Amino acid sequence: MACPDPSRGIYLTYFIQGLILLSVAYSITAGEYFLGLSAGVAFLLTMAPSLMTRNMRLCLPWEVNLLVAVSLYLHVMGHVGEYYILFAPYYDKLTHLVSSITVAFIAFFLAILAEHQGDVRLTRSAVVVFILVSTLAAGAVWEIYEFVADQVFGTNLQHGNIDTMSDLIVDLIGAVIGATLAAIALARAERHRFIRLFADPSSGTEPADVVADQVDPTRSR
């Protein structure tokens, strides 16, 4: 399935990706090869969502790609531009907030994907819990990564228990924001509209499994 021409908003994602590439070039020319490598990995990660869905019967909304790119760009500039130090601790919390909201939306996408691809039927409450748990789990994994990096490579990513716990609290706030928006969206729009959005935004007709879902009274309860 070929996805329709993306909204002009996708060019914002391209612009952010270009800024990350500039960070790669700047780091390498400045002799900061590790930062250049990290920024290069971040650039590749910005392409991961679209690459993962290219061969699937799904079209990822451009807003998700933009959020991923912005989250990674904030992290890259935190190191390359030393914003983590210049604007400490506020820049770090901003990065955690944006990243956690991004993870929350990705979790929402995965929940909708599970319904579209399989026989899973999630209630709105289950979707909200899934978003909260997934986002907090991602935040915990990130803190573990920072701890391991500090111990193995002698970096200074964590600054004590207060810093770690405040990061997790900000992650929770981002998770709540994302889960709340998802709950509002599911309450205001019929579920099959989201499935059709991810399956084929340009289609005026609903996929067969969606139509079947509407006429099957056992699944509509």
Backbone as a ProteinNet text record, in pm:
[ID]
protein_1_A
[PRIMARY]
MACPDPSRGIYLTYFIQGLILLSVAYSITAGEYFLGLSAGVAFLLTMAPSLMTRNMRLCLPWEVNLLVAVSLYLHVMGHVGEYYILFAPYYDKLTHLVSSITVAFIAFFLAILAEHQGDVRLTRSAVVVFILVSTLAAGAVWEIYEFVADQVFGTNLQHGNIDTMSDLIVDLIGAVIGATLAAIALARAERHRFIRLFADPSSGTEPADVVADQVDPTRSR
[TERTIARY]
83	0	86.7	58.9	133.5	62.9	135	77.3	52.8	-46.5	-73.8	36.5	35.1	133	119	229.5	221.9	184	138.1	108	236.6	220.2	337.6	411.6	342.9	407.4	526.1	533.6	645.7	776.7	768	890.6	952.5	872.3	928.4	1019.6	977.3	1060.4	1190	1180.5	1301.6	1396.4	1339.7	1421.6	1496.2	1425.6	1488.9	1597	1569.9	1670.8	1794.4	1773.1	1885.4	1968.9	1903.2	1976.4	2059.3	2006.2	2081.5	2205	2189.3	2304.2	2409.9	2366.1	2461.1	2536.2	2466.7	2531.4	2636	2606.4	2703.4	2829.8	2810.2	2924.1	3003.2	2934	3002.2	3085.5	3029	3099.6	3225.1	3215	3329.6	3439.9	3401.7	3502.8	3567.3	3494.2	3549.6	3629.6	3638.1	3713.9	3638	3508.8	3425.2	3359.9	3440.3	3393.7	3283.4	3291.1	3187.4	3053.8	3056.3	2932.7	2881.2	2973.3	2933	2866.8	2922.7	2863.3	2725.8	2713.5	2584.4	2479.1	2520.5	2426	2388.6	2484.6	2454.8	2355.2	2370.5	2274.2	2136.9	2134.1	2006.4	1937.9	2016.6	1958.8	1896.6	1966.6	1913	1784.4	1778.6	1658.4	1539.7	1565.7	1454.6	1391.3	1466.6	1414.7	1348.3	1368.5	1319.5	1168	1086.1	941.4	891.6	937	889.9	943.6	1067.9	1125.1	1051.7	1010.9	943.5	803.9	738.9	601.5	592.8	708.3	705	644	682	634.7	514.3	453.5	334.2	212.1	96.4	-26.6	-62.4	33.2	17.1	83.7	27.4	87.6	99.3	220.5	243.3	215.2	130.5	104.7	233.7	245.2	368.7	397	291.4	313.1	399.5	383.3	463.6	610.2	634.4	771.8	832.7	753.3	804.3	840.4	755.2	783.5	911.5	929.8	1051.8	1174.3	1166	1279.3	1310.7	1207.9	1228.1	1290.4	1240	1293.7	1442	1479	1619.3	1706.2	1651.7	1728.3	1756.5	1657.6	1679	1789.8	1789.7	1893.3	2031	2036.8	2164	2221	2136.8	2185.4	2217.5	2156.8	2191.3	2337.3	2393.3	2534.7	2622.3	2584	2665.9	2671	2556.3	2551.5	2572.6	2591.1	2610.2	2492.8	2372.9	2254.4	2219	2256	2230.9	2302.8	2416.1	2494.6	2452.6	2437.5	2404.4	2268.5	2173.2	2036.5	1992.3	2090.1	2058.5	1977.6	1881.4	1836.8	1716.4	1678.1	1550.6	1551.4	1664.1	1669.7	1653	1714.8	1703.1	1558.1	1487	1346.9	1260.1	1289.8	1215.9	1234.5	1357.8	1386.6	1311.2	1308.6	1235.3	1085.4	1032.5	889.2	850.5	925.3	894.8	912.6	1018.5	1045.2	937.4	892.4	789.5	656.1	623	500.9	512.2	630.6	653.9	634.6	693.7	679	532.2	460.5	318.4	238.9	267.7	196.8	234.9	361.5	403.5	331.8	316.5	243.7	98.1	38.7	-98.5	-106.6	-8.9	-2.3	8.7	91.3	108.5	-19.9	-94.5	-221.3	-320.8	-328.3	-416.9	-369.2	-237.1	-179.9	-214.9	-212.2	-244.6	-387.4	-478	-616.1	-629.7	-556.6	-568.8	-508.5	-397.9	-325.1	-369.1	-434.7	-470.1	-611.9	-637.3	-770.7	-781.8	-687.3	-687.3	-793.5	-867.5	-967	-942.1	-894.9	-858.7	-965.1	-1003.7	-1092.8	-1014.2	-1085	-1017.3	-931.5	-979.6	-901.6	-774.2	-784.6	-666.7	-563.4	-609.2	-517.4	-444.6	-517.8	-457.7	-352.6	-385.3	-289.6	-166.4	-188.2	-77.1	16.1	-41.2	39.6	120.5	56.2	124.9	239.1	211.2	312.3	428.4	397.7	502.3	592.5	532.9	612.4	701	646.8	727.9	837.6	807.8	909.8	1023.4	988.8	1091.7	1177.7	1114.3	1189.8	1283.7	1238.1	1322.8	1441.6	1416.9	1525.8	1629.4	1583.1	1676.3	1763	1703.2	1780.8	1881.9	1844.9	1939.6	2055.6	2022.8	2129.4	2226.1	2173	2260.2	2348.2	2291.7	2368.4	2481.4	2449.5	2550.1	2659.6	2620.5	2719.2	2813.4	2758.9	2843.2	2942.2	2895.5	2981.7	3088.4	3051.6	3142.4	3235.4	3178.1	3256.6	3299	3258.2	3299.1	3231.8	3115.4	3041.1	2974.2	2905.1	2839.1	2694.5	2620.3	2483.7	2384.4	2410.1	2321.1	2385	2299.5	2350	2282.5	2276.4	2222.1	2078.4	2030.6	1897.3	1788.1	1806.4	1704.4	1688.2	1798.9	1793.4	1722.6	1757.5	1696.2	1546.4	1506.7	1365.5	1285.8	1344.4	1272.8	1256	1354.7	1340.7	1223.2	1211.5	1102.7	966.8	964.9	839.5	797	893.8	862.6	815.2	877	831.7	686.5	651.8	514.1	418.8	460.2	376.5	353.7	460.2	445.2	355.2	366.2	280.7	134.1	106.7	-30.4	-85.9	-3.2	-47.7	-83.2	6.4	-19.5	-140.4	-154.7	-267.9	-399.5	-396.4	-516.9	-561.8	-466.8	-500.5	-554	-494.8	-542.2	-683.5	-710.7	-844	-948.2	-912	-1004.5	-1030.4	-924	-938.9	-1027.3	-1009.4	-1091.3	-1235.8	-1257.5	-1393.4	-1468.5	-1396	-1461.4	-1475	-1390.8	-1393.9	-1413.4	-1487.1	-1505.1	-1370.4	-1351	-1222.4	-1179.2	-1274.2	-1237.4	-1177.8	-1202.5	-1143.1	-992	-945.9	-801.5	-739.8	-808.7	-757.3	-745.9	-846.5	-842.9	-732.8	-706.7	-601.5	-466	-437.4	-309	-303.6	-418.8	-419.5	-410.1	-484.3	-481.1	-554	-482.6	-545.5	-619.2	-582.2	-643.4	-766.6	-792.8	-902.7	-1035	-1129.7	-1264	-1346.8	-1296.7	-1366.7	-1292	-1361.6	-1301.6	-1248.1	-1135.9	-1083.9	-1185.5	-1169.4	-1266.5	-1276.1	-1162.5	-1167	-1234.7	-1227.5	-1294.9	-1444.6	-1488.2	-1630.6	-1684.4	-1607.4	-1650.6	-1662.5	-1574.5	-1576.4	-1702.8	-1754.8	-1874	-1999.1	-2005.3	-2127.1	-2123	-2008.3	-1997.4	-2041.1	-2160.2	-2209.3	-2128.6	-2061	-1984	-1861.3	-1807.5	-1687.6	-1719.4	-1842.4	-1879.2	-1925	-1934.7	-1978.1	-1867.3
-118.9	0	124.2	215.7	341.3	445.5	508	612.6	736.7	815.7	938.3	1040.8	1143.7	1250.3	1309.9	1323.6	1372.3	1519.5	1559.4	1699	1781	1911.4	1998.5	1998.4	1954.9	1948.8	1856.1	1760.4	1666.2	1737.9	1855.8	1930.4	1984	2000.1	2036.9	1925.3	1800.9	1686.6	1686.6	1710.2	1715	1824	1938.3	2050	2010.1	1945.9	1902.5	1799	1707.3	1608.4	1675.5	1781.2	1855.5	1920	1971.9	2031.2	1926.3	1805.6	1699.2	1663.7	1660	1633.3	1742.3	1867.4	1976.1	1955.6	1903.1	1874	1764.7	1667.3	1561.4	1621.5	1704.8	1765.7	1856.4	1934	2024.5	1945.7	1839.1	1759.8	1695.8	1645	1579.2	1680.1	1796.2	1898.1	1954.2	1949.7	1998.7	1891	1774.1	1666.1	1589	1617.2	1546.4	1427	1324.6	1212.2	1131.7	1121.5	1047.1	1118.9	1252.7	1329.6	1319	1319.2	1304.3	1170.3	1065.7	932.4	928.4	987.8	989.9	1064.9	1178.3	1255	1178.3	1104	1023	913	850.6	748.3	810.9	932	1001.7	1029.1	1067.2	1091	963.5	852.1	724.4	687.6	719.3	689	773	895	976.6	914.5	830.7	765.7	631.8	581.4	447.9	433.1	529.6	509.6	489.6	574	561.5	435.6	396	274.9	150.4	151	34.8	15	123.9	112.8	114.6	130.1	144.2	21.7	-98.4	-220.9	-281.5	-206	-253.8	-180.8	-233.1	-167.2	-55.7	31.9	141.5	266.6	380.1	508.2	588.7	608.5	677.1	826.7	884.9	1029.1	1108.9	1215.7	1293	1356.6	1379	1438.6	1349.1	1216.6	1124.3	1134.4	1137.8	1154.6	1284.3	1390.1	1519.9	1514.9	1454.6	1444.9	1365	1255.3	1175.5	1259.4	1332.7	1414.3	1525.1	1591.7	1699.9	1646.2	1531.9	1472.4	1442.2	1381	1345	1468.2	1568.7	1691.1	1762.6	1768.2	1830.3	1758.1	1625	1548.1	1573.5	1575.4	1598.6	1735.2	1838.1	1972.4	1989.1	1907.1	1911.8	1880.7	1792	1756.3	1841.5	1850.5	1924.1	2072.4	2130.2	2271.7	2296.9	2189.5	2196.7	2265.4	2247.6	2308.2	2243.2	2115.7	2048.9	2121.1	2183.3	2255.8	2402.5	2464.9	2607.9	2638.3	2550.1	2574.7	2469.9	2417.9	2318.4	2382	2308.2	2173.8	2176.2	2298.2	2312.9	2247	2255.8	2197.6	2045.9	1984.3	1838.8	1799.5	1876.3	1844.2	1864.4	1969.2	1991	1873	1825.7	1711.8	1588.1	1564.9	1449.8	1463	1583.1	1603.8	1576	1635.6	1614.9	1468.4	1407.1	1267.1	1174.8	1200.8	1115.2	1130.1	1250.6	1269.7	1195.4	1199.1	1126.7	977	922.4	779.6	745.3	834.5	811.4	800.6	887.1	881.2	756.5	715.9	592.3	473	473.4	365.9	363	480.3	488	429	462.7	407.4	255.5	202.2	57.5	-10.2	55.8	-0.8	-10.6	94.9	93.1	-10.5	-21.3	-119	-261.2	-286.9	-420.5	-459.3	-362.4	-391.1	-413.3	-335	-343.5	-472.4	-517.2	-632.1	-764.7	-762.7	-887.5	-885.9	-977.4	-991.9	-924.5	-837.2	-769.4	-660.5	-653.1	-548.1	-478.7	-356.5	-283.2	-179.6	-173.7	-68.4	61.5	171.1	299.4	301.6	241.3	235.2	154.4	44	-39.6	36.1	114.1	194.5	296.1	361.5	461.2	396.6	281.4	212	169.7	119.7	77.6	195.3	310.4	429.6	469.6	472.3	512	415.9	286.4	187.1	189.7	197.7	197	318.7	435.2	557.7	556.2	513	505.3	400.4	289.7	186.9	241.2	317.2	376.9	473.9	552.6	645.2	572.5	460.6	382.6	322.6	272.8	216.9	324.1	445.8	555	587.5	588	615.7	504.4	380.7	269.8	286.6	329.2	354.7	461.3	569.7	675.1	623.7	543.2	488.4	398	309.9	218.4	296.6	399.1	479.9	550	601.5	668.1	570.9	449.5	352.2	295.4	274	208.2	307.8	420.7	515.2	639.8	649.7	763.7	893.6	887	1007.7	1065.1	1175.2	1241.2	1273	1168.3	1186.5	1200.4	1132.1	1141.2	1228.1	1304.1	1397.3	1372.4	1247.8	1216.1	1169.1	1128.2	1070.6	1171	1296.3	1398.4	1419.4	1424.6	1443.6	1325.9	1204.4	1085.7	1080.2	1104.5	1097.4	1209.6	1328.9	1438.5	1409.2	1342.1	1300.6	1205.1	1109.1	1011.5	1077.6	1177.9	1250.3	1326.1	1389.9	1459.5	1359.7	1240.9	1136.2	1098.7	1091.2	1060.4	1169.6	1295.1	1406.1	1395.5	1366.7	1349.6	1233.2	1124	1007.5	1041.9	1118.6	1158.1	1248	1341.1	1428.9	1346.9	1255.3	1173.5	1084	1021.3	933.3	1011.1	1131.3	1214.4	1252.7	1295.4	1331.4	1210.6	1093.7	972.1	937.7	950.5	919.9	1015.3	1144.1	1242.7	1211.5	1175.8	1144.2	1022.2	920.5	799.5	825.9	918.9	950.2	1031.5	1116.4	1205.4	1144.9	1049.4	988.5	838.5	781.3	637.7	570.9	457.1	389.4	354.7	315.5	272.3	385.4	510.2	622.6	625.7	591	585.2	470.1	355.8	241.5	276.9	345.2	383.7	485.8	573.6	673.9	607.7	508	440.2	343.3	284.2	184.3	249.7	356.9	424.7	557.5	665.9	795.7	847.5	804.2	856.7	780	669.7	584.2	638.2	643.8	685.1	569.2	447.3	328	265.5	191	131.7	-5.9	-47.2	-178.8	-284.9	-402.8	-508.2	-546.8	-551.1	-593.1	-489	-360.6	-256.7	-267.2	-291	-306.1	-424.5	-534	-652	-623	-537.5	-503.2	-427.5	-349.1	-272.4	-360.8	-464.6	-543.3	-661.9	-685.6	-798.1	-750.6	-788.1	-735.7	-782.5	-899.1	-949.2	-867.2	-798.8	-718.8	-572.5	-533.1	-392	-361.7	-466.7	-443.7	-383.3
0	0	0	-89.5	-95.7	-12	74.9	157.9	73.8	108.5	34.1	55.9	-27.7	-10.8	129	201.6	339.5	345.8	463.4	486.6	477.9	456.1	452.6	585.1	689.1	819.6	823.4	730.3	729.4	702.7	638.9	610.6	739.1	843.4	973	1025	1002.6	1041.7	962.3	832	749.3	797.3	838.2	885.6	1013.8	1106.7	1231.2	1202.3	1110.2	1072.7	1013.7	935.7	879.6	989	1093.1	1205.2	1278.2	1289.4	1355	1272.5	1140.1	1053.2	1067.2	1081.5	1104.6	1236.4	1335.7	1463.5	1447.9	1362.2	1334.3	1272.9	1169.1	1100.7	1194.4	1275.7	1369.4	1470	1523.6	1624.5	1565.9	1444.5	1381.6	1351.9	1296.6	1265.5	1392.4	1503.8	1631.2	1702.7	1643	1704.6	1811	1825.2	1922.6	1852.2	1831.6	1750.2	1819.5	1950.9	2022.3	2011.7	2025	2009.6	1866.5	1770.1	1631.3	1607.1	1667.7	1654.3	1718.5	1836	1905.7	1824.9	1767.4	1685.8	1559.3	1502.9	1385.8	1416.5	1533.6	1576	1596.1	1652.8	1673.2	1539.2	1438.8	1306.4	1250.4	1265.4	1216.6	1289.8	1419.1	1496	1449.7	1400	1349.8	1225.7	1156.7	1036.9	1067.3	1188	1223.5	1211	1259.9	1250.8	1108.2	1015.9	877.6	811.6	844.1	786	835.4	962.6	1020.2	961.8	921	870.8	719.1	651.4	506.1	438.7	484	420.7	491.9	580.8	650.7	596.3	624.8	582.4	680.2	698.7	792.6	737.7	771.4	737	866.2	910.1	1036.6	1021.2	1105.7	1098.4	1111.5	1036.1	1034.1	1170.4	1249.5	1380.5	1468.9	1455.1	1535.5	1494	1362.8	1314.5	1365.7	1366.6	1412.9	1560.9	1642	1784.7	1810.9	1736.9	1752.3	1717.3	1605.6	1561.9	1662.5	1713.2	1809.6	1938.5	1985.7	2109	2095.6	1983.7	1963.5	1940.4	1872.7	1850.8	1982.8	2070.8	2201.4	2278.2	2269.6	2338.9	2276.3	2143.9	2075.3	2112.8	2106.7	2136.9	2285.3	2369.2	2510.4	2533.2	2447.6	2458.3	2365.9	2238.7	2141.3	2176.5	2209.2	2245.7	2393	2469.8	2614.9	2685	2628.3	2688.9	2821.8	2837.2	2964.9	3078.9	3046.3	3146.9	3155.2	3038.5	3034.2	3095.4	3072.6	3119.6	3221.9	3297	3399.8	3512.6	3571.1	3529.7	3437.3	3391.4	3321.4	3183.4	3114.6	2980.6	2987.6	3085.8	3102.6	3127.3	3208.9	3238.2	3115.1	3036	2911.8	2817.4	2806.9	2720.3	2766.2	2896	2949.4	2923.1	2936.9	2915	2770.3	2676.8	2534.5	2496.4	2546.4	2513.7	2568.9	2691	2750	2677.8	2634.9	2556.7	2423.5	2363.8	2239.2	2257.9	2364.2	2392.4	2417.3	2484.6	2511.4	2381.6	2285.2	2157.4	2078.4	2088.5	2021.9	2084	2217	2284.5	2238.6	2221.3	2170.3	2029.2	1947.9	1812	1816.5	1906.6	1916.8	1963	2051.8	2097.5	1982.1	1901.8	1785.8	1685.1	1669.3	1577.6	1620.7	1751.3	1801.5	1765.1	1769.6	1731.8	1581.7	1506.3	1360.5	1305.9	1365.1	1312.4	1373.5	1487	1553.5	1605.9	1698.8	1756.2	1892.1	1922.4	2051.8	2052.4	2159.5	2175.2	2308	2304	2423.9	2457.3	2582.1	2627.2	2639.4	2653.5	2667.7	2793.1	2900.6	3024.2	3004.5	2928.8	2904.1	2821.9	2724.7	2643.2	2730.2	2820	2908.7	2998.3	3057.1	3143.9	3064.1	2942.9	2858.2	2829	2801.3	2773.1	2896.4	3011.5	3134.7	3168.3	3163.2	3197.9	3099.2	2969.8	2867.3	2880	2903.4	2914.1	3037.6	3149.8	3271.4	3257.8	3191.2	3169.4	3083.7	2979.9	2894.7	2974.1	3062.3	3146.3	3241	3297	3387.5	3313	3191.5	3110.3	3079.3	3051.7	3023	3144.4	3262.4	3383.4	3409.6	3380.2	3394	3296.9	3173.8	3075.1	3125.2	3181.4	3232	3345.9	3433.7	3544.6	3494.6	3400.1	3345.4	3273.8	3195.4	3123.5	3220.9	3330.3	3430.1	3493.4	3518.1	3584.1	3491.8	3363.2	3269.5	3200.8	3156.8	3076.7	3154.5	3279.9	3360.8	3322.4	3258.4	3222.7	3347.2	3328.3	3441.1	3402.2	3366.1	3318	3432.5	3542.6	3657.9	3766.2	3835.3	3936.5	4070.4	4108.7	4239.2	4235.5	4350.7	4361.8	4328	4370.9	4344.5	4194	4121	3976.9	3910	3951.1	3891.2	3917.9	4042.5	4078.2	4013.5	4002.6	3935.6	3787.2	3726.5	3586.2	3570.5	3662	3654.6	3679.2	3766.2	3790.9	3666.2	3598.8	3474.3	3368.4	3364.8	3273.2	3301.7	3429.3	3466.9	3419.4	3434	3386.9	3236.7	3161.5	3017.4	2983.2	3060.3	3037.5	3061.5	3167	3198.4	3088.3	3038.9	2930.2	2806.6	2767.8	2650.3	2667.9	2785.6	2811.2	2813.6	2868	2872.4	2732.2	2649	2511.5	2434.7	2458.4	2390.6	2435.6	2565.6	2617	2559.6	2551	2492.8	2346.1	2273.8	2131.7	2111.3	2193.1	2179.8	2219.1	2311.2	2354.9	2250.4	2177.9	2081.2	1941.6	1910.2	1776.7	1790.3	1694.4	1695	1670.1	1736	1731.8	1589.6	1505.6	1369.9	1288.3	1327.6	1254.4	1274.3	1393.3	1417.4	1340.3	1337.6	1263.4	1115.5	1061.8	921.5	896.9	995.8	982	965.1	1050.1	1042.3	924.6	889.5	782.6	646.3	626.5	497.9	510.4	542.9	563.9	441.8	322.8	201.5	159.8	228.1	186	234.5	144.8	184	230.5	211.6	254.8	370	449.5	566.2	533.6	596.5	574.4	612.8	553.5	575.4	721.2	789.4	929.6	1016.2	974.2	1049.9	1032.8	906.6	880.7	958.1	959.4	1031.9	1179.6	1227.5	1368.5	1405.3	1310.5	1337.6	1344.2	1258.6	1250.4	1345.7	1409.6	1502.5	1640.4	1686.3	1813	1931.5	1920.4	2033.6	2059.1	1953	1970.8	1996.7	1973.6	1991.5	2132.5	2213	2350.9	2434.5
[MASK]
+++++++++++++++++++++++++++++++++++++++++++++++++++++++++++++++++++++++++++++++++++++++++++++++++++++++++++++++++++++++++++++++++++++++++++++++++++++++++++++++++++++++++++++++++++++++++++++++++++++++++++++++++++++++++++++

